[in-house]
């Protein structure tokens, strides 16, 4: 911030009581209406505006309907509803913003259109007012370019639906005042949200770290490793509320693809964020997801396939020691399966009859079979399964006969597991996805986008992941995580799978003699 820039005496958000801190929201769509509702619920007078005539009034009515449903369910009193609605006043012109303490922009995701609006807003509010953008991916630094007072612009990225989702990314651009970022952080907490600080880089925290969740699924589909329903099933079984394919259908492939393009372009074509030809084909074909009734799915629920049943006398043995072996044992125990343990084995996985299923470390079953000079080898996915549907991906070396494959699937099915056979691809589904989420989180921290705690909080609250990247790293360990990433890199020879310098640093730090 330049030394000669006019400084505010004090920000209005610090000097007025809440009942006088007017919050203006520009953009009366779903997100804007949600922000208006949350601000009003916190006691602020709210001004709601939209470029389309009548849109703010319509949004006000919709908010009333949402609140009435809460009243009907006994979660809000009728008087409270009326008070909240009275705080929200639709307005028509920017001149009505003159008394605002905070203006939140929630319009179309277009840099030039947003810049034009922000410059106009500045001419109608006092120097002491803070201006925030709800952009999900556009640089706050770029949005501030051209503003008379760029120090007062901050990102305040909410997640949909705003009244329910707790996370708010507080995004600082190059010119954003640290005091402004702190004020908005505290404000979000007073609004009942969980804020995290983020630096203005492509995708911020959530949209950046989440890219591999979609990208690895799309890569598997492009490699014809399996079907969308199979990917979704094993990911749900690993603790995710939705699989990546059904989630992309819900988000909309046009939106998801657009965000991927934005992050890819903003990172100068970094291969870690390369868009998918599979998703482009869906967009080109108009299969945009649930909003049009067709995407990966045609609007019909995904029904899990029944596990193969067969001979019940095929023995199952948990091989090896350590966390992954214990997870396999716990998984079989939860299914009340009959199995034994052999902690003397030099590898980790399941011995099912004559077939050794190694827990995936990113190598294919064929590579393992060749390196061990053994024909009957397969791989089993990272055992994170929790819940009733114990679906887990497996794959076999090409040397494993169909008879043995069927015996393995039947034995696992009889034991309460739900084996999903994939083509023999590196890292299967869960192992490669979790490792890549860890890697992306590590890069975000390494580059100063957020800290480790912020990354974990953001991904759990912003995406409902069962854990954050650094929580998974603590669970799995640096050695196993790097093994997956390095083996993926060796298989694909792509920058996409290169190990984050932060993880490399941690790996070597652990090996420095005391």
Order of alpha helices (4+ residues) and beta strands (2+ residues): alpha-beta-alpha-beta-alpha-alpha-beta-beta-alpha-beta-alpha-beta-beta-alpha-beta-alpha-alpha-alpha-alpha-alpha-alpha-beta-alpha-beta-beta-beta-alpha-beta-beta-alpha-beta-alpha-alpha-alpha-alpha-alpha
